[in-house]
Amino acid sequence: MTRPEIDASRPPDTGERFAASVRVRRFSPAERWVHRATALLMGLCVLTAACLYLPQLAELVGRRALVVTVHEWSGLLTPVPVLAGLVSRAFRADLRLLNRFGPHDRVWLRSALRRDARPGARPAGKFNAGQKTYAAWIAGAVLVMLGTGLLMWFTHLAPLVWRTSATFVHDWLALAIGIVLAGHIGMALARPESRRGLRTGSVSREWAEREHPLWRP
């Protein structure tokens, strides 16, 4: 059986036009690039840290001096994409949304802790309470990692006891960041429409109304 040819000259019918228009803009190009660049730098930090602390990986990779250099500079550059993104009005607007918790966010957190997935049980605006909590935590963690890393890198900045404490905090917080990032990636893999929003900048209106009912794009 031959496959029927599609007439490219035929104008789309009403259903086709509607299907093509049900996607809504979620992220601007600047926001998507900030996310990609930050993810790349943090990925380099985690991978190089693993190569520095796990003997099996250290032996496999070798070239410890190069790994240390990549780790130090990727960590130092991690805040740069966010700072560069501040020139974008859309990025600044989303930062304000991420930094504001409302009554509906408390409802979302209580429902999430109870694993209540009923429709309407987790009200959310453009960002839900879980995303806001993650963003606040990872931002604080990056600043702490940057400060402790500088104390470890420039040994003349502080006395020995400060550098020892900085090393302790840096190592254990790095482990916590690795665990949190693994959870973040796992949740992203389970939500293809969320990934599509970060990849293309738009999401389906049906998904937006279901997952973020208080958001008015």
MOGIWO-V905890 format. One record per residue. N is the residue number from 1. PSI is psi in whole degrees, 0 to 359 (NA if undefined). Layout:
n | psi
N | PSI
N | PSI
//
This chain:
n | psi
1 | 128
2 | 145
3 | 131
4 | 141
5 | 148
6 | 127
7 | 102
8 | 340
9 | 346
10 | 125
11 | 144
12 | 145
13 | 181
14 | 319
15 | 320
16 | 319
17 | 321
18 | 317
19 | 327
20 | 346
21 | 6
22 | 5
23 | 142
24 | 148
25 | 133
26 | 319
27 | 143
28 | 164
29 | 321
30 | 318
31 | 321
32 | 321
33 | 325
34 | 316
35 | 316
36 | 315
37 | 319
38 | 318
39 | 319
40 | 313
41 | 318
42 | 325
43 | 318
44 | 319
45 | 313
46 | 315
47 | 316
48 | 325
49 | 319
50 | 321
51 | 334
52 | 331
53 | 339
54 | 115
55 | 322
56 | 316
57 | 323
58 | 318
59 | 324
60 | 319
61 | 315
62 | 197
63 | 57
64 | 320
65 | 319
66 | 319
67 | 318
68 | 316
69 | 315
70 | 319
71 | 315
72 | 315
73 | 325
74 | 322
75 | 318
76 | 328
77 | 352
78 | 318
79 | 348
80 | 314
81 | 321
82 | 316
83 | 320
84 | 326
85 | 345
86 | 345
87 | 344
88 | 127
89 | 320
90 | 321
91 | 317
92 | 321
93 | 319
94 | 327
95 | 321
96 | 320
97 | 319
98 | 334
99 | 3
100 | 123
101 | 134
102 | 178
103 | 324
104 | 334
105 | 324
106 | 322
107 | 317
108 | 315
109 | 318
110 | 318
111 | 321
112 | 319
113 | 327
114 | 359
115 | 39
116 | 107
117 | 18
118 | 150
119 | 129
120 | 355
121 | 339
122 | 78
123 | 140
124 | 146
125 | 217
126 | 325
127 | 136
128 | 173
129 | 328
130 | 318
131 | 322
132 | 318
133 | 317
134 | 314
135 | 317
136 | 317
137 | 313
138 | 327
139 | 315
140 | 320
141 | 320
142 | 319
143 | 319
144 | 317
145 | 321
146 | 315
147 | 313
148 | 325
149 | 320
150 | 322
151 | 324
152 | 328
153 | 311
154 | 91
155 | 342
156 | 357
157 | 336
158 | 160
159 | 170
160 | 319
161 | 325
162 | 317
163 | 323
164 | 316
165 | 321
166 | 320
167 | 317
168 | 311
169 | 317
170 | 315
171 | 313
172 | 326
173 | 327
174 | 319
175 | 317
176 | 319
177 | 319
178 | 318
179 | 315
180 | 318
181 | 322
182 | 318
183 | 320
184 | 315
185 | 319
186 | 318
187 | 323
188 | 321
189 | 331
190 | 355
191 | 83
192 | 327
193 | 326
194 | 318
195 | 321
196 | 324
197 | 321
198 | 333
199 | 318
200 | 341
201 | 353
202 | 157
203 | 164
204 | 145
205 | 324
206 | 316
207 | 317
208 | 318
209 | 331
210 | 315
211 | 333
212 | 65
213 | 339
214 | 358
215 | 131
216 | 88
217 | NA
//
